[in-house]
């Protein structure tokens, strides 16, 4: 089997590490020559792709790819992969196509539960673009009779990207907005979920998220407890100094269900809540 990854980043690197023994060859894209060396060190053949034009050698590589993962966000022009390599993927007919999306497509639901059947009502520009990209991929799947699985990811964390890192960098803050909750997902669970889903190709949408939507300040407080230090003071959301993007995240309040991937794929999360994950991350640091 041969895997091609559009956009080798934090999540897709974890996926590659999870499934590398299942593939005879892995190729992936990056935007710069400098990062190409990083891919080679991972055992991934690098291809340059900036999303503005077809990438050199990509069409040829796709001809033998049995599995394709898209980990590149859309822009105002749509999905870059479909814009430039739609015909290649349609013609080469891989056994599986995976697309990494976001739970941001659901928009705000005032803290209520949502699942994959909940109508999307995106608020931010980036989430509106994601919904359009999802629809484009699902239409592509229907027109070409190819299995495309869409994975809606919640807030991603893992080694090198977690609450402990914020403490180490002096950036840990305990923002409080009453009633606000977020779901999260450990990068290892993303990798494992994709690895499981890949063995069950279908056209389907799956939420990949933990069991326990929780207030963000609780995560910071628990990390401080594990570190044996006092948590930072609470900061009311209304008076917090936030970038427009960071503030927009707090405008979307929902609890995201992961029952579908558990029931349909029998997937078991390694890190079903932030407490298990943070304890493990500290033990391994």
N, C-alpha and C positions, 0 to 999 in steps of 0.2 A: 504494500500500500504506500501511497505517496501523498503527503500533506502540503498544501500551499496556504500560507497565512498572509492576508492583507493587513499589515499594521502589527508589527511585533512589538508589543508594549508590556506593561506590567501583568495584565491578565493573560494575554496570549503566550507570554514567556512561561508562565506557570503551567498553562495547558500543554505546551511543547514538552516541558520537563515531565509532565504526567504521562504522556502517551508516546514519547519518543521511541520506546522499544517496540511499538506496534507498527512503525513505519520504516520502510527501506530508505526513504529520502524525505527531507523536509526543506522547503523553500519559504522565504518570507520577505516582505517588503519593509523598507525604511526610507526615510526622506533624504538622508545624507550619506556621503561616502564614509564619514567618521563613524557613524553608527553601524555601517556595514561590517566593520571589523568585530563589533560586539556580537553580531549575528553569527559570524563565522566561528567565534569562540564557543557559541552555543551549539555548534554543529548544524547551523541553518545556512543554506546557500542564499546569499543576499541579492535582492533585486531593488533597484531604485524606483520609487513611485511617489510622485508629489500630488497625485489626485487631479492634476490639470491636463495630463496627457497619458496615453498608453505608456506603460513602463517597458523599457527594453528587455526582451527575453521573456516577459511574463506570458504572452500568448502561447509561446512554445512550451513553457513550463506547465501551463494549465492543461495542455493536451494529454499529459500523463498523470495529472493529479486526480486521485480517487476521492480526496476529501479537501474541502475548501472552507477556511474560516475567515470571516470578515470582522476585523476589529478596528475599523476606521469610521469616524463619525461623518455624518452628512454635512453639507454646507448649503448655501442659498441656491446652488445649482442642482442639488439632489445628492444621491449616493455616488461617490467617485468611482467605485468599482463597477456599478451598473452603467455609469456614464461611459466608461472606457473599455470595459471587458465583458459586457453583457453577452455579446455574441459568442465570445470565446467560451464562456461557461456553459451557455446553452448548447453549443456544438459539441463540447467535450464531455458533457453529461457525467459529472462526478457522482459518486455514490451518496455523498452527503455534503450539504452546505449549511454552515452555522453562521448566524449573524448576531453579534453582541449589541444589544440595545440597552435601554434604561427604564427603570420604573417611573422615571420622570414623565413618561408618556401618559400616565394616568391623571396628572395634574393634582389639584387639591380636592380632597374629600372630607375635610374637617375632622380628620382622625378616624374615619370609618374604615372598615376592611374593604379591600379590593382584591379581585382575582383576574385571571386572564380573560374572563368574559365581561368584565366591567368596561363600559365604553370609555375610550380615551378622550380626555378633555385637557390637552396640554395648555400650559400657561406661557412658559418661556419660549423664546425664539428657538433655542436649541432643541427643546422637546417637541415643538411643532415640526421641526425638520426631521426629528427621529420618527414621528408618526408617519410622515410622508415616505421616509425611507423604508419603514416596515411594510407599508402598503405596496410599495414598489417591489420589494422582495417577494411578498406573498403573491402578487400578480405574476411576477416572473415564474414562481413555482407552478402556478396554475397553468399558465400558457405553455410552459415547457415540460410539464409533468415531471418535475424534479423535486426531491425532498429538501425543503428549506426550514430549518429550525431556528426560531428567534428566541433569544435568551434575554429577558429583561432583568438587568442587574441593579441591585441597590448599592448603597455606599460601600465602596471597595476598600479593604484594608488588608494588612498582612505584614510580613517581614519588611522592615524599612519604611513602612507607611502605616502608622498606628498612633494611638494616644501617647504611648511612651516616647515616641520620637518628638511629639509636640512638647513634652516636658523637657526633654534633653535640649531642644532648641529654644526653650524659654517662651514657647508660643501657646502653651496650654491655657485655654480660657473656658470658663464655665458659664456659657450663655443660657439664660433661662427665658423661655417663652411658654407661659402656662398652657398645658394641653398638647404641646408639640412633641411628636414622636417621629423617629426615623427607623427604617430597617437598615441592616448592614449585611455584608457578605464577605467572608474571608476568601482571599484569592485562591487558597487551596480547594475550597468548595466549588468555586467557579470551574477550576481545572477538572476536578473529579466529576462535576455535573456534565460538563461537555464530553468527557471521556465516556460516561455512561450513555448519554443521549446519542452519541455517534454510533453506538452499536444498535440503535433502534431508529433508523432513519425514517422520517415522516415530515410532513409539513404541519408544524405545530408551534405554538407560542408557550414558553415556560417562564415563570418567574423564578429567578435564582436568588434567593434571599433567606435570611435567617428566620428562626421561629419567633423572635421576640422584638417587635418594634418597641423602642424605648426612648425616653428623653435623652438628648445628647449630653446634658450635664451629669446624668447618672454614669455614663461611660467614663467621663473625666474623673469623677469622684472615685470610681472603682479602681481606675488605673493608679490614682494617687494612693489609695489604700494598699494596693499591691506593692507600690514603691516605698511604702512606709513614710510618706510625707503628707503634709496638710494639702488639701485640695485648694486650688485658686478660689478667690472670692466669687460669689455669684454676680453676674452682670446682667441686668435687665435687657432683654432684646431691644426694647424701644430706644435705649440710649447707647447701645453698642456701636462701636466704630467698625462697620463692615463694608466690604466692597459690594457694588450692586449685585454681582453674581451670587456672593455668599448670602446676601439678604434675600435674594429670590428663592433660594433653597428653602428658607423658612416660610415662604408663602405657600408651600405644598405640604400638607399634613395628611398622612394616610397610614394605614396599617396594611401591609402587603402579604397576602397569603402565598404559601409555598406548597399547598396541598397537591396540586396537579403533578408536579415532578416527583413527589413522594409516592403518590398512588399509581400513576401511570408507568413510571420508570423504576419504581421501588428504590428510589435514591435515598440514601441516609447521609445527612449532613455530618461532617466531622466536627464542625463548630456551630452548633445550633443557636448559641447565644454569645454575646460579647464577653461574658464572664469566663466561660470555658476558653475562648480564644485568647483573651488577654493573659490569662494564667499560663497558657501554653507558650505564648510569645515571650513572656518574661522568663520562663524556664529555659527557653532555647536561646536567649540573648546573651 
